[in-house]
């Protein structure tokens, strides 16, 4: 089946890179926002009988980027598309994945059902906040992980800086990120692990209770999936220096960074292009090849 890739408003550069890496045609699309806030999204390429890929991170304004997808899918269906696949490098609302307090919605599941009901047949994402989100879909849902991408980058980087891997501690800023930290550390020869014991008293607020692991005199690499208000990362950095860490590096897949900034003591901040947002001083690794290999 002939394939074609489309971008909407949030992942234009990444879509171009994916199209180039996969050698799949990049189609033309149009997204218009009217003065009253209504959105119109339509395809401008021939999609009759084709498998169509939509590249769109559902980043802020999340309601708009999600609605663009829903409308564009209808446009593709009306134009005769055979199959429609959504690639959402960053899956918005992923942190609303459970009922933490009475009356709370499971919005990540609601979004999944909306995407299914509009006619999407398959979804691909990168570093979902939790694995259970895959279970919210009854259509195929693939979660691509950046552990090897980050691990290989830092293995080479630490070698360049002549930092012995056995003097590196990969740090998970909370228990939920422990598996991610372990996977990154497996790319480093002899690196150890540590976990920040954290509690979250309210949304977008976190407090460090303890550091589980020996970080004194070590080079620490903090690995997480999302950095939004920078609270979790900065609290982790502070705790690590208090425990005697020599240097701290940070790797985050989705640099949302809606407010505040990364602690200036961080030696290097590395992220990916799942969120197309410039952050001064950041090293950006592309997920284009990773996604292209899975089309």
N, C-alpha and C positions, 0 to 999 in steps of 0.2 A: 504494500500500500504506500502511495506517495505521501511524504510528510512535509509539514510546513510549520514554522515557528512564528509566534506573534508575541510582541511585548505590549504592555499597556503603559501606565505612567510611572510605576515604581522601580522597574528593573530593566530599563532600556539598554544600558551599557552591557549588563550581564547577558541579556538576550542576544546581543550582537556577538559576544564572545562565544556563547554556547552554539550559535548558528555556525560560526567559523570553525569551532572545534569539532562539531558533529557533521559538518558539510551538508547541513539541511538548510533549505531556502528560508530566508527571513522575510515573512510577509509584511504587508502594510496594514496599519490599523489607524483608527482615528478615535480620540476620546475628547468629547466636548462637555464642558460644564456650563450650564446656563446660569443666568443671573440669579435665579431663585434657588440654585443649588442642585437642580436636577442634572443627572448625568446621562449622556448618550455615548455609547461605544459601538463601533461597527468595524467589520473587516472590509478591506479595500482590495483584497486579492482573491483569486479564484480558489475556492476550497472544495469544490464539488468532488465528493468521493475520497477526500484526503483525510489523513490523520493529523489533527491540529494540536500543537503544543502552545499553551498560554504560559508565559513567564511573568509572574507577578508576586512579589513579596507583599503580604498584607500588613504593611507597615503603616504608621500614622500618616494621614487620617485613616485608621483601619476600616471604618464604616464605608468610606469612599472607595478604597482599594478593593474591598470585598465586593461591593456593589458593581464596580467596573467589571469584575470577573463575571458576575451573574448576568449582566446585560450583554457582555461580549459573547458569552456562551450562546445566548439566544440568537445573536446575530449570526454566529457560525452555523447553528442548526438551520436557521432560515435560508442560509446560503448553500446548504447541502453537504456540510461536513459529515464525514463518515464516523469519525471517532474524535473525542475531545479529551485531552490530558492536561491537567493543571500542574505546573511546577511552581510551588510556593516556597522559594528558598527560606524565607522567614514566614512561619505560620503564626499570624497574629491571634490574640486571645488564648494562646497556648498555656498561659499561667492560670487561666480559669478552667482548670481541668478536674476539679473536685469540689464537693460541698464542704467548706471549712467551717462555716457558721450557718445556723438555721436560716433557711430562706434563700441561700445563695444559688444562682444558676450555674450550670456546667456549660459555660459559653463555648468552650472549645468543641464540645459535642454538638451544640446547636449549629455552629458554623459548618461542621462536617456534614450534617444532614442537609443544610442549605445547598452545599456544593454538589452533593449527590442528587438531590431532587431537581436541580436545574438541568442535569444531563451530563455531568462530567463522569467519565468512565474510569479514570485512574488519577491518583495524586502522588506527586513526588515532593518531598520536603528535605530540609537539611537540619540536622541536630534539633529534633523536636525537644521541647522542654521536658517532657516525660514520655516514655515508651507507650504508656497506656493510651495516648491519643490515637495511635494506630488502630486501636480497638473501637474507636468511635465511628469508624468508617465500615460500611458493608461492601464497598468497592475496594479494589487493590490500592494499598497505600504503602509507599516505600519511603523509609527514613534513611537518608545518606548521612554518614558520620564523617567528621573532619579530623578525627584523632590521628590518622596517618599523616594528613596534611600538616597539622601542627607539629606532630612528633618529628617528622623528617626535617621540617624547617629548623626546629630548635636543636636537633642533633647536629646539623651542619653549623648552625650559628654558634653553639657552645664550643664546637671544635675550632672554629675560626677565632674565638675569643680565648682559646686554650683553657677552657673550664672543664675539668674532668667530670664525666657524667656521674661518677659515684659521689660527687660533691653537690649534686643537684637533687632537690626535693620537689616533686610535683605535688601541688597543693589543690585539693578540692575545697571550694569556699563553703560547702555545706554537704550534708550526707547524700543528697540527691545527685550530686555531681561526682560521687566517688568512682563509679564505673568509668566515667569519661576521663578522670585523672589517671586511673590505672591503665587505660588504653593508650594514652599519650606516653606514659612512662615506659611502656613496653617498647617504644621506639628509641629509648635512651638506654644505653648500656650501663646498668648498675645504679640507676636513679632510684631513690626511695620515695615513699608516699607519706602524705600528711593530710588530715581532714580538719576543717574548721567546724567546731561545734557551735551552731548558730541557732538562734530563735528569732521568729518574726512576730513582733507584737501587733503589727498592723500592716496593711498593704504598702509596699514601697519603703518599708522600714525593717532594718535587721540589726541584731545585736550579737556580738561574738561572746560566747560563753567560755570557750577553751580552744586550744590548738592541740590536736591529738597527733603526736609525732615529734621527732627531734629536728628542729630547724636551725639550731644555734650554729652560727658560722657557715651556714649553707647558702647556696644560690637557689632561691625559690622560684618556681614557675606556677603561677595560679592559673587554673584552667576552668572556664565556665562557658555556658551556652549563651546567656543573655546578659548584657550590661545596659541597664535602663537609667536609673538615677545615680548609678555608681556607688550606692551605699554598701552593697554586699562586697564588692571588690575593694573599696577603700577601707572598710572595716577589717577585711582580711589582711590587707597590706599593713595596716597599723598593728594588728595583733602579731604578725610575723616579725616585724621590727622589734616589737616589745619582747619577743621571745629570742632575740639575738640573731635574726637572719642577716646575712651579709648583703645580698642584693635580692630584688624582687622583679621578676618579669611577669607579664600578664598576657594570656591568650584568650580571646572571647570570640565566639563564632558570630554572634549578632550584636553589633555595636549600635544599639538603638539610641542610647545616650540622649534622653529627652531633656535632661537638665543636669547641672553640675559637671564635673570633669574628673578624669582619672588622677589619682594622687601623683604629684610631680616627682616623688621619689622613685617611681617605677622606672626601671632602666629601659625597658622597651615594651610598648603596647602593640600587640599583633592581633589583627582581626581578619574578617573575610568580606567579600563584596555581596553577601546576602542582603545587606542593607546598604543602599547606595547613598552614603552620606559621608562627606569629608570630615575627617577628624585630624587636626593638626598633630603631626609627629607620629601618626600611626603607620605601621607596616601592614599593607593589605594583601592578603593571599586570595587568589581567585578560586571559586568553586566551579568555574565553567567546565573544566576538563572532567571533574568528578560527575557533574550532571550529564554532560555529553555522553559519557560512557554508559549511562543508564537509560538512554532514549531508545 
